[in-house]
Amino acid sequence: MQVLKEPAREIPIVRDTDVVVAGGGPGGIMAALAAARAGAKTLLVERYGFLGGMATAGLMTSFNGFRNEHPPNHVQTVRGIPQELIDRLLKAGDACARTAHGHFGDLKPGECPYAVSFDPEVLKQVVLEMLAEAGVDIMLHTLLCDAPADGRNVSAIVVENKSGRQAIKGRMYVDATGDGDLAARAGAAYEKVEKVGQHMMGMSLMYRVAGMPDPQVGQYRLWINGFTTRWGPGVGQLDGSDADDMTEAEIKTRLQVRKHVAGLQEQFPDARLVETAMTIGVRETRRVVGLYSITEEDCLTGRAQPDSIAVSSNPVPGYYGKRRFFDHLGFEIPYRSLVPADLDNLLLAGRCISASQPAFQSARSMAPLMAISQATGTAAAMCIADGCRPADLDVASLQKKLQDDGAVTCIPPEERS
């Protein structure tokens, strides 16, 4: 491969703050809110001109996994800030409930079924309001480029935007990029499924249509405010952390959208394409190696974790060749899986936590992902306040703080089989 030698240069440090959150999707939003509310000066860095990640840019307009999709599902396993967000969307009149089988129902404040659909434009507005109220600093149109490390500590993150190349310093960093970009660039070990003989989950391009009739029970999975969001063309065997693969995936799927819509119009003649997602939906890339990796047995048995900070009750969608529902309320997410084994001032949020592929496929869904990320942001702020490494944080204090903030940190002991 030919190379171009880039001249050394000085990069201006444009922010020096407590907590730097890279990635403004659902995970990054939750982490930033939690860190700021816990008293840390927090900066959220996002590559697009708006927040929401896959929920907005990717048009994945349903938060899945607030409770088990099939019985037993009598315990809502995700609350806290994610529930607050749903209540804010409900107050704006732009969130509705659906059950496991697509049935629509009335959404009640303080409660969520398995999944909640929402209007992505309203979500963009609501999360900005919540972040502003919490005092979170935001940098949009800013792409993470590098994360130089000094030994086990990230020194800064390097970003690019319209102002050029800049550096941002923090005392603690949160990787909410989804793909583990920050951790990988800082030198953290990570895994991909090729190493265990499995296939990476495929990518899909979402799109929205108008002109479909109001849904009857069980008809449409993602209908709200007159629009139906649909899973569009997909591709497999491509890597969402590789630029060439991403380009191939975008081109292949976008060239198929017209055919998809034409097929839909055979049943609904008035249906018309409104928009395609800004970006193809990437489900799986890197999983950063942490102090503990959630095992398949952890996932399937639902066994207790002493340092549990969240619960994932979402089914495993593809690992077993079919949708694998749990016969328990959900499995616990240990705090150790949020702490990279190789770095001392970085925590993981969202889908790049340390987990086996079956556990990952469940916990990557947006509701458990948001619960995990609330814990991440809270832990980052507590590490700063306590002057300690994430590995040395008093987990009992973290659990209590999360519980005081309304989060579900574990399965109630009386509910364990």
Sequence and secondary structure as in RCSB ss.txt:
>XXXX:A:sequence
MQVLKEPAREIPIVRDTDVVVAGGGPGGIMAALAAARAGAKTLLVERYGFLGGMATAGLMTSFNGFRNEHPPNHV
QTVRGIPQELIDRLLKAGDACARTAHGHFGDLKPGECPYAVSFDPEVLKQVVLEMLAEAGVDIMLHTLLCDAPAD
GRNVSAIVVENKSGRQAIKGRMYVDATGDGDLAARAGAAYEKVEKVGQHMMGMSLMYRVAGMPDPQVGQYRLWIN
GFTTRWGPGVGQLDGSDADDMTEAEIKTRLQVRKHVAGLQEQFPDARLVETAMTIGVRETRRVVGLYSITEEDCL
TGRAQPDSIAVSSNPVPGYYGKRRFFDHLGFEIPYRSLVPADLDNLLLAGRCISASQPAFQSARSMAPLMAISQA
TGTAAAMCIADGCRPADLDVASLQKKLQDDGAVTCIPPEERS
>XXXX:A:secstr
            EEEEEEEEEE  SHHHHHHHHHHHHTT  EEEE SSSSS GGGTTT   EEE SS SSSS  S
    HHHHHHHHHHHHTT EEEE TTS EE   TT   SEEEE HHHHHHHHHHHHHHHT EEE S EEEE  EE
TTEE  EEEEETTEEEEEEEEEEEE SSS HHHHHTT  EE GGGGT     EEEEEEEE      TTT SSEET
TEEEEEEEEE S  TTSHHHHHHHHHHHHTTHHHHHHHHHTT TT EEEEE SS B     EE BSS B HHHHH
H    TTEEEEE   B STTSS B  SSS EEEEGGGGSBSS SSEEE GGGSSB HHHHHHHTSHHHHHHHHHH
HHHHHHHHHHHT  GGGS HHHHHHHHHHTT   S  GGG  
